[in-house]
């Protein structure tokens, strides 16, 4: 997946979030659970997080204000992916967002 496609995908999901939650109780903060198969200090991970936050802020969502984001990082470890996925589901976030980065080499 190319970077532009990924950012477009994030923007589309972020745009769908407000429409979904408007019909629900709006006086409580929403929570997003994000699971990435990257290390937290990976440049691509930092770029993905920044794009997600920018998209959400453009739509009026404020991480730390009306929105909480829980991140789980599981680089190259399938056991951790399953463990963290289970943790995120059990925490019952408003939205779960798994991000899988395919392993590919540019030609």
Secondary structure, DSSP 8 states (H G I E B T S, - for coil): --HHHHHHHHHHHHHHHHHHHHTS--SS-EEEEEEESS-TT-HHHHHHHHHHHHHHHHTT--BTTTEEEEEEE-TT-HHHHHHHHHHHHHTT-SEEEEE--------
